[in-house]
Amino acid sequence: MSEIEIRTVRYGSLVAQQLVASALADLGQRYGGSGDDTPVDAADFDPPAGAFLVAYVDGEPAACGAWRSHGDSGEVAEIKRMYTTPAARGRGLARTVLAAVERSAREYGRKRLVLECGDKQPEAIALYESSGFERIPNFGFYRDAPGCISFARPL
C-alpha cells in the first residue's frame, strides 16, 4: 500500500506551479488554449483566504487541489486546481484530495463549496456528483461559456 501525505504549500512554490502547469496542459488538450484563463492571484490561496494542497504518494507529488474565498460573506469557498497526475489516476487520490480541501475550508469557517467544471471532464463531474455536489446556476469567469457546469455543496 502506498503512503499518501497531504501537505499545504504556497501557491507560488515550485511543486504547486509544476502541478498547476500540468493541470492547465491537461485542460488545454481538452478545451484548447491555455486551459483556464480564470484570473488567479497567488495570495488567493494563502490562509485564511484559501489553501493549496498537494498529495504526495511515496514522497512524490501526485495530485493537488485548492480553495479560495468566494463572495463577501466569508462562508463560501471556491474549489480550484483539482488535478491528479496521469500515473496516479484510478487510485481514489482525487477523492482523498477533495476531502482534504473540504476539511481545510471547513477549518477556516467556510460553510459551502462552489466550483466550475467543463463538460469535457467526465471523471471530474462523476467525482463531484458522487461526493454530494449538485448543479447550480453557472457563476464566475466561465459562467457564459458553452459547456460550463457549476456545482455546490454545503460543508
C-alpha positions, 0 to 999 in steps of 0.5 A: 500500500502506498503512503499518501501525505497531504501537505499545504504549500504556497501557491507560488512554490515550485511543486504547486506551479509544476502541478498547476502547469500540468493541470492547465496542459491537461485542460488545454488538450481538452478545451484548447488554449491555455486551459483556464484563463480564470484570473488567479492571484497567488495570495488567493490561496494563502490562509485564511483566504484559501489553501493549496494542497498537494498529495504526495504518494511515496514522497512524490507529488501526485495530485493537488487541489485548492480553495479560495474565498468566494463572495463577501460573506466569508462562508463560501469557498471556491474549489480550484486546481483539482488535478491528479497526475496521469500515473496516479489516476484510478487510485481514489487520490482525487477523492482523498484530495477533495476531502482534504480541501473540504476539511481545510475550508471547513477549518477556516469557517467556510460553510459551502463549496462552489466550483466550475467544471467543463463538460469535457471532464467526465471523471471530474463531474462523476467525482463531484456528483458522487461526493454530494455536489449538485448543479447550480446556476453557472457563476464566475469567469466561465459562467457564459461559456458553452459547456460550463457546469457549476456545482455546490455543496454545503460543508 
